[in-house]
Each structure stands twice: as structure tokens, then as C-alpha cells.
Amino acid sequence: MSQVLHTPPPTQVPAEDDLAALAARHGLTVSGARPSLPAYVRQLWARRHFITAFATAKLTAQYSQAKLGQVWQVMTPLLNAAVYYFIFGVLLGTKHNVPDYVPFLVTGVFIWTFTQSSIMAGTRAIAGNLGLVRALHFPRAALPISFALQQLQQLLFSMAALVVILLCFGVPVAASWVLALPVLVLQFTFNAGVSMAVARLGAKTPDIAQLMPFVLRTWMYVSGVMWSIDKIDKNDHLPHIVKLLLELNPAAVYIDLMRFALIDSFHTLPPHVWAVATGWALLAGVGGFIYFWKAEETYGRG
């Protein structure tokens, strides 16, 4: 008798659309998929306590190995200000053209350090915390925001020393000091937005962290930290576009606003500065957040 072999019919592979429908019917979603923007905002708000606690913990641990501990939070910008005073104030004679030069300089250094440190920390927010990113599920924007919040907390420590310096150099307490609060809110929003943007760049290209110090140093020199932009604007030899870029420089805008709030002799503030400061905060804050969110599912992979 001849034996007849029956070949089993080929197994049908479900179509991709059928699998998607099956997953949707049982409430399954893609692991690590990017949520919608409103859902992402809600997730971030739900973890606001984690953001605050993480920022505070990083700030506490930052100088834990140093003998002077948290004193370096104030000493570091003060030492920078001392160096700039010697080079720009004494050797280059900048102090002769600016009233209350020491308060002027220290305020500029403290406010600039806030922006500089926030951006530098942002470049490593994802790349430097891959273990946390890969181990836990949370909105990744919490990391650059928490680093910006950490730098804000450090600035608030430094502001106590700044007040002492202002009083020692004869700057009186004034009602305008309350304007420092909205300035800090606007600057924090700007810093957090830029931090999120560079965090995405740093997650894809870690070498950004090596390039950023040179970019920030150049930015500092054109931001009026050690000299008065108002004096430069009166130079007829500069092209109009250069003067305009100096006036619209976001770092210079926030520095000038803080000087206007704290130093009574700094009273030359153009009326458009508050609008420019608000515009930069909204542009960087909203734009940086959306730019970061668009790559949410790529962080920690590869």
C-alpha cells in the first residue's frame, strides 16, 4: 500500500492591522511610546514632588565631599566675581564708567551663573542619568527641569550673600527689590526651556557637553556681565544690527532686569525689556518643552 503524506496547511500570520486591533481591544499600548502633549504635561505635574526632591538631593550632594560643604554655593560665584573685578574693573578700568561697580558686577555674575549652570547641567541630564532613565518609567523632562530647579535653589542661597554685598556698598533697600521675584520666574522658565533643548541634543550627541563651555563663555562676554551694554550702545562705530543683538540677548536682558530691581543707580532700563524677557521665557520654555517631548520615546535607547 502506498503511504500518502498530507502536508499541513500553512499557518496564517495575523496581519499587522489585526494585531493592532487586538492590542487596542485588550488595552495594550506600545512600551515607551510617546504620550500626547496634554497627557505628558499631566504626567509631569503628577511627579512635581519627585522633581523638587530630586533637585534638593542633587544640591545637597553637590558639595558633600568638600570640607566647606554648602559654603561653596556662595564662594564659587564670589571668587569668579573677584577675578572679573581685577581683570575688567582694575586692569581694564571698566569700574570708572559704571556706578556701584561691585554690586553691578556681582549681580551680573550671580544671574549669569544661574543660566550657565542650568544649561551645562541640562546637556548631561539624560546622558548622565541613563541608569535612572532605563530603570524607571517617568516623563524624561523631569530631569532637565529638576536640574534647572537645583540651580535656582543654589541662586537663592547666593542671593543672601548678594544682599549683604549690596548693603555693604551703600545700596539701600528699596521697594523695587520685589521685582526680583518675577525676574527669577522668567529666567527660570527660559533656563528650563533651553535645558530641555540641550538635553535632547546631549542625549543623541554626548560630545555637546564638551563644546558647550566654549559656547557659554562666548555668550557671557557679550552679555554685559562685566561691562555696561548701555555704554556700548552709545558707540557710533558699532553697526545697528550689533547693538540690536546686544539689547535682545536674553542673558543680558535678565541681568539688566535684576540690576534694575536691586541697584538704585541702575535706572536706565528701556521700556521694552520686560516684554523681551517675557517673550524669551515663553519662546524657550514652550519651544524647548515641545522639542524635548517629540523625542521622548528615544531617550535611554541605543
C-alpha positions as a printed Julia matrix, in Angstrom:
302×3 Matrix{Float64}:
  0.0     0.0    0.0
  1.26    3.42  -0.79
  1.51    5.85   2.08
  0.05    9.25   1.41
  1.68   12.15   3.22
 -0.59   15.06   3.99
  1.19   18.42   4.29
 -0.43   20.57   6.97
 -1.81   23.84   5.7
  0.5    26.83   6.28
 -0.13   28.81   9.42
 -1.59   32.19   8.7
  0.26   35.1   10.3
 -2.13   37.76  11.56
 -1.86   40.99   9.69
 -0.31   43.98  11.45
 -3.67   45.75  11.47
 -5.25   42.72  13.17
 -2.57   42.75  15.86
 -3.06   46.45  16.45
 -6.82   45.94  16.75
 -6.28   43.01  19.14
 -3.95   45.09  21.33
 -6.35   48.02  21.36
 -9.25   45.73  22.29
 -7.37   44.5   25.35
 -5.99   47.9   26.37
 -2.38   47.19  25.38
 -0.08   50.01  24.29
  3.43   50.23  22.89
  6.02   50.17  25.66
  7.75   53.55  25.96
  5.5    55.2   23.39
  5.36   58.97  23.49
  2.14   60.18  25.13
  0.15   63.07  23.78
  1.3    66.52  24.81
 -1.59   67.14  27.29
 -1.07   63.68  28.82
  2.66   64.35  29.07
  2.03   67.61  30.92
 -0.3    65.8   33.34
  2.32   63.1   33.97
  4.93   65.75  34.63
  2.68   67.61  37.05
  1.9    64.36  38.88
  5.63   63.96  39.52
  6.25   67.52  40.73
  7.21   66.25  44.18
  9.83   63.96  42.64
 11.25   66.89  40.65
 11.59   69.01  43.79
 13.04   66.2   45.9
 15.48   65.2   43.16
 16.71   68.8   42.77
 17.17   69.21  46.53
 19.02   65.89  46.82
 21.38   66.8   43.96
 22.06   70.19  45.53
 22.83   68.64  48.92
 25.16   66.05  47.41
 26.94   68.51  45.11
 29.45   69.69  47.72
 29.17   66.82  50.19
 32.83   65.82  49.67
 34.16   69.36  50.25
 35.15   70.42  53.77
 33.33   73.73  53.47
 30.24   71.95  52.1
 27.41   74.22  51.03
 29.54   77.34  51.55
 30.92   76.73  48.04
 27.48   77.53  46.66
 28.22   81.16  47.53
 32.01   81.12  47.35
 32.24   79.94  43.73
 30.42   82.9   42.11
 32.06   85.31  44.56
 35.53   84.1   43.57
 34.59   84.44  39.9
 33.41   87.99  40.59
 36.71   88.78  42.32
 38.68   87.59  39.28
 36.49   89.59  36.89
 36.8    92.67  39.1
 40.59   92.5   38.97
 40.76   91.92  35.21
 37.95   94.11  33.94
 37.44   96.56  36.78
 41.07   97.28  37.72
 43.25   96.38  34.72
 40.82   97.5   32.01
 39.31  100.33  34.05
 35.67   99.36  33.48
 34.73  100.33  37.04
 35.32  104.03  36.3
 32.41  104.12  33.82
 29.86  102.23  35.91
 28.38  103.49  39.21
 28.3   100.95  42.04
 30.55   98.68  40.01
 30.96   95.96  42.64
 27.18   95.44  43.13
 26.81   95.78  39.35
 29.43   93.07  38.75
 28.37   90.63  41.48
 24.72   90.81  40.4
 25.74   90.09  36.83
 27.94   87.14  37.82
 25.27   85.56  40.05
 22.49   85.87  37.45
 24.72   84.68  34.62
 25.9    81.7   36.68
 22.27   80.65  37.09
 21.79   80.44  33.31
 25.22   78.93  32.63
 24.91   76.19  35.26
 21.35   75.31  34.21
 22.37   74.82  30.58
 25.51   72.88  31.42
 23.55   70.56  33.72
 20.89   70.19  31.01
 23.38   68.85  28.47
 24.06   65.88  30.76
 20.53   65.47  32.12
 19.78   62.37  30.03
 23.23   61.11  29.05
 24.45   61.33  32.64
 21.44   59.53  34.13
 20.93   56.61  31.74
 20.6    54.14  34.61
 17.64   56.06  36.0
 16.12   56.6   32.56
 16.3    52.91  31.65
 15.18   51.57  35.02
 12.11   53.71  35.72
  9.18   54.95  33.69
  8.58   58.67  34.12
  8.41   61.75  31.88
 12.03   62.42  30.99
 11.5    66.19  31.04
 11.53   65.86  34.82
 15.33   65.55  34.69
 16.33   68.81  32.91
 13.63   70.69  34.82
 14.91   69.35  38.14
 18.47   70.4   37.24
 17.25   73.92  36.43
 15.39   73.93  39.75
 18.57   72.83  41.51
 20.4    75.84  40.07
 17.56   78.13  41.14
 17.87   76.81  44.7
 21.6    77.45  44.57
 20.99   81.0   43.31
 18.66   81.67  46.23
 21.49   80.73  48.61
 23.75   83.15  46.74
 21.17   85.93  46.85
 21.62   86.14  50.63
 25.3    86.96  50.08
 24.34   89.38  47.3
 22.06   91.31  49.67
 24.91   91.64  52.17
 27.23   92.95  49.44
 24.64   95.48  48.28
 24.18   96.8   51.8
 27.94   96.93  52.47
 28.46   99.06  49.36
 25.73  101.52  50.26
 22.87  100.28  48.1
 19.68  100.97  50.08
 16.78   98.58  50.48
 14.03   99.67  48.09
 10.53   98.63  47.08
 11.9    97.7   43.65
 13.59   94.66  45.23
 10.28   92.77  44.95
 10.75   92.88  41.16
 13.48   90.29  41.62
 10.77   87.62  42.03
  9.17   87.97  38.56
 12.65   88.27  37.05
 13.64   84.94  38.59
 10.4    83.32  37.4
 11.02   84.47  33.83
 14.67   83.48  33.9
 13.9    80.06  35.38
 11.36   79.44  32.6
 13.92   80.44  30.0
 16.67   78.32  31.58
 14.44   75.26  31.9
 13.39   75.53  28.25
 16.95   75.8   26.99
 17.99   72.97  29.34
 15.37   70.69  27.81
 16.52   71.57  24.29
 20.19   70.85  25.02
 19.2    67.73  26.99
 17.74   66.26  23.8
 20.87   67.23  21.85
 23.11   65.83  24.58
 21.19   62.55  24.7
 21.88   61.98  20.99
 25.35   63.56  20.83
 27.17   63.46  24.2
 30.04   65.5   22.73
 27.77   68.55  23.04
 28.78   68.68  26.71
 32.42   69.23  25.66
 31.53   72.02  23.24
 29.09   73.87  25.47
 31.65   75.55  27.81
 33.15   77.4   24.82
 29.7    78.49  23.62
 28.71   79.68  27.09
 31.98   81.54  27.64
 31.49   83.45  24.39
 27.88   84.16  25.35
 28.99   85.51  28.73
 31.4    88.02  27.19
 28.63   89.55  25.04
 26.03   89.6   27.85
 27.26   92.61  29.81
 28.28   90.64  32.89
 31.44   92.7   33.43
 30.61   95.83  31.45
 27.62   98.03  30.64
 25.77   97.34  27.4
 24.24  100.81  27.68
 27.72  102.35  27.33
 28.43  100.21  24.26
 25.13  101.22  22.65
 26.33  104.83  22.63
 29.28  103.86  20.43
 28.52  105.23  16.98
 31.09  102.92  15.35
 29.08   99.77  16.01
 26.61   98.62  13.31
 22.95   98.9   14.26
 22.43   95.14  13.97
 25.18   94.52  16.55
 23.57   96.95  19.0
 20.18   95.31  18.44
 21.57   91.81  19.08
 23.24   93.01  22.29
 19.98   94.56  23.51
 17.9    91.46  22.69
 20.4    89.0   24.16
 18.27   87.03  26.67
 21.08   86.66  29.22
 21.74   90.41  29.12
 18.02   91.13  29.46
 17.65   89.11  32.66
 20.86   90.54  34.1
 19.72   94.1   33.4
 16.31   93.45  34.93
 17.87   92.14  38.13
 20.24   95.1   38.31
 17.31   97.44  37.77
 15.42   95.73  40.61
 18.27   95.72  43.14
 20.61   98.65  42.39
 19.15  102.15  42.69
 21.85  103.73  40.48
 20.95  101.35  37.63
 17.89  103.2   36.39
 18.43  103.23  32.61
 16.09  100.44  31.54
 14.36  100.63  28.13
 10.58  100.11  28.32
 10.63   97.08  26.02
 12.89   94.97  28.27
 10.06   93.35  30.26
  8.3    92.38  27.03
 11.53   90.93  25.62
 12.18   88.98  28.83
  8.64   87.55  28.76
  8.94   86.7   25.08
 12.22   84.84  25.57
 10.78   82.92  28.54
  7.72   81.81  26.54
  9.7    81.0   23.4
 12.36   78.97  25.21
 10.02   77.43  27.79
  7.28   76.26  25.41
  9.56   75.62  22.44
 12.15   73.72  24.45
  9.46   71.62  26.13
  7.82   70.6   22.84
 11.2    69.94  21.22
 12.17   67.66  24.12
  8.79   65.9   24.18
  8.97   64.98  20.49
 11.92   62.65  21.2
 10.52   61.21  24.44
 10.47   57.58  23.24
 14.12   57.68  22.11
 15.74   58.56  25.45
 17.75   55.75  27.01
 17.68   53.57  23.89
 20.57   52.54  21.7
